[in-house]
Amino acid sequence: METKTDEKLIQIEIFDPPMCCPSGLCGPDIDPALLDINEAILKIKKEFDGRVKVERYLLSQQGSKFMQQPEVMKRLQSNGVEILPLTLVDGKVVKEKSYPTFDEIKNYVGM
C-alpha cells in the first residue's frame, strides 16, 4: 500500500465567541449550533484522519491566538464580537457569524 507523504495538511481554525466553558457544552441551555459543530469536527477528524487539523479558540482563554491572526483582529475591531464565530482555512476567513456545517467543512477540505 502506497502512502502519500506529500499531502498538504489542511488547517481549520474556529474562533469562538466568549463562552462559559471551553466547549460551550455546559449549563442547562446548550446551543444546538455548538452540538452540531462539535459533531462535525469529530466526523471530519475521523473521515480525514491526519489530513485535516481542526482547532477551536476561545476569546476569553486564548486571546493571543486572536491577536496572531491579522484578519481576525481586523474583523473584531470593525464589527466587535458579533462577528464571531469566525472560521479560517489555511489562514483565510471562509465563514463568519455562524459555525460551518459538516458539508461546508468537507468543501473547505476540497473533497
URKAHU-V37755 format. One line per field, one symbol per residue. burial: # if it has 24 or more other C-alpha atoms within 12 Angstrom, else .. A space follows every 10 residues. Layout:
BEGIN
burial->???
END
This chain:
BEGIN
burial->.........# #######.#. ..##...... ...#..##.# #..##..#.. .########. .....#..#. ###.##.... #.#######. ..####.### .#..#..##. .
END
